[in-house]
Amino acid sequence: MDGLTIISHAVVIGESGVFGAFQSGWPLATWEPLPSGRCYSTIQIYTFCTASRGSAGETMLPEIPAEQFATALDRCAEEVLAEARLVGPPVDSILLAARLGMVTAVDRQMQGRARFVRLGGAGAEGTILIGPEPRRERRHWAVAHEIGEAVAHRVFAALGVSPSEAAPAAREMVANALAGRLLLPAAWFASDARQCDYDLAALKARYSTASHELIARRMLELSAPAILTVFDHGQITWRRTNLPGWPPRLSPAEASLWQAVHRDGHARHECGEEWTLRGWPVHEEGWRREILRTEISDDFS
């Protein structure tokens, strides 16, 4: 059926209520991890969305297999970097934009981080305007995102999807994914991550234009089974795994290592029979963040 999107919802229900909700494999909302030794029911709901067109004639991006989508993104980022003759990290997104024929300028009145404009009309050279952002990593991310917006049509073409029929949310999703791959290209990053044994500090030193969190999240897209947890001011703000299902509750060993990193401000590393724990502080004036990576042994994943 032309223009049909299938969205899968799963709701997990236990004795005391709803524990979580997922859409197409991604958590919409999660509560407490499922305690063991209890009975649960899972309700699977499929929503069939036809191509309802608004005034702009847009529809949602049809669902694409994750591997196909990732391959299209990786190839697009690789092509763009090759065109700009960038052959290794760190990726300077402002230099990348210049080599692609785009001008980058600071707009000190801008409220957002960046936007792509053609100041001389439709046929003019593209210009990326960036706001007065003091953080280097955020400036590079903002420019990389706008480059992603400019070349997103290549990804849509590779997937056989018309950009004119994709909703703005779909184009934004593609631009975000491309930005991460431009700053942390798949082939380079996977090789470097293995060589430095997934050490976040070492990867940050090599990919200095990417933030600690972006690097950590990209590590989760690699094949090594792991759980990633981000703490801000002593609270878990993000916890995901690349293993099937959702990550379990923070274990006592994870909590102990995180508390030590939070307290002392030094990276820590502990090994167990089934896991390896690594924690890194990202402490700045007025902000205390810690990133915890729980690596699962292949024998137990």
CORCORBEL-V536065 format. One line per field, one symbol per residue. psi: psi as a letter, one per 40 degrees, with the letter a starting at -180 (. if undefined). A space follows every 10 residues. Layout:
psi=???
//
This chain:
psi=hhfhhhhhhh hhhadeahdi hihfehhdhi biihiieihi ihhhhhhhhi ghhadefiii hihhiddddd dddddddddd dddefheiii hhddddddee eihhihheeh dadiihigde adeihihhhi ighdhddddd dddddddddd edddddddef hhdeehiddd dddddddddd dddgiddddd dddddeffhd ddddddgeei idddddddde eidhhihhhh hhfeihehhi ieiiaiiiih iddddddddd ddddfiiihi hadeihhhhh ighihehhii hhhhhhidee .
//
